[in-house]
Amino acid sequence: MRKKDFSLESLHVSQDSAKCPICGKLYKDSKSETKVIRREGPLFLVHTTCKNCGTSVLGNIVTFDNVVGSVGVLTDLTFADTLYFRRAKRIKVDDVIDLHRKLERD
């Protein structure tokens, strides 16, 4: 069996059966919007906001052969927030240690 490319069209098809974890409304029925934050091959990081209740979910969607898998977490981040943090400077271990020492002194 030949592996298929997980296209954006496939991403939207997989969302047809997805529903909001809070209100239970199908995303497609509430005209919810799923936006791609990042794509690496068959892996998508997406942000979805339920238009029915306003709940946002960050999700990973991946495919292998003809199987689609996903996992999501509730978030209060907007899509714009996710882009901001994606571009933000990474926090290093030394940054955390420095902050801890400063807080201990104060």
N, C-alpha and C positions, 0 to 999 in steps of 0.2 A: 504494500500500500504506500502510495506516495504522500509525503507530508505536504499539507497545505500551508500557505502563508496566512497568518492571522491578520487579516486586513481590518481597516476601520469599519468596513461594512459588517464583518463578522462580529466586531465589538458591539455594534448597534443591534444586531440580531440577538446576541447573547443577553442584551438588556431587555429584550421583549418579555422575558419571563421573570425578570428581577422585580422585587417589590420592596417597598420601604420597610425597614425593620421596626419602625415605630407605629405608623398608621396602617400598614399592610396593603396600601394601594399600589397597584402595578405602576412602575415608573412610566411605562408607555401611556397608560391611561390618564395620568396626571400631568402629562406633557413635561415631565422632569427632564432636566438637562444633564447630560454626562459629558464632561470635558476631559480630554487627555492632558495630563501633566507631563508625562514622560513615556517614551516608548523605547524599548530595547529588544529588537527582534520580536519574539512572540509574547513578550511581557509588556503589559500596559499598567501604568499607575494613573488612576482616574479619580475625578472628583464629581460626585453626583449630589444634587440637591432636589429633594422631593418638593414639587410645587404644591402638593396638597397640604403638608404640615410644616414644611420648611427645614426638615432634618437634613443634615449633610453627612455624607459618607465618603471616606477615602478608601479606595479599593485597588487591589491588585488582581488583574485578570490575565491568565496565561493559558495557552493551548499546547497540547502535545498530540500529534497525529490528529484524530477527530474528537478529542476530549477537551472540553473547556473547564477550567477551574477558576474559582475566585474566592477571595477573602476580603472582608471590609471591616472598617472600624468607624464608629460614630465620631464626629468631630464638630467643633464649633468654628473651624477654619472656613473661610470663603475660598473660592477658586483663586482670587487675587492673593490671599494670604499664602496659599501653597506655592505660588510662583515666587513670592517675596522670599520665603524661607528656602526655597530650592536654590535661589541665587545668593543667599546670604553666606557670609564667611563662616567656615566650619569652626566649631568650638574645639579647642585642643585640650588634652588632659592638663597641660600646664596652666591653661586659662582657669580651669575649675579649681586647681590647687591654689593659684594666686587669689582667687575670689574667696576661697575658704579661709586663707590666712588673713586676708583683709577683714573679713567679718569677725574673726576671732579677736583681732586687735581692737576693733570698734566696739 
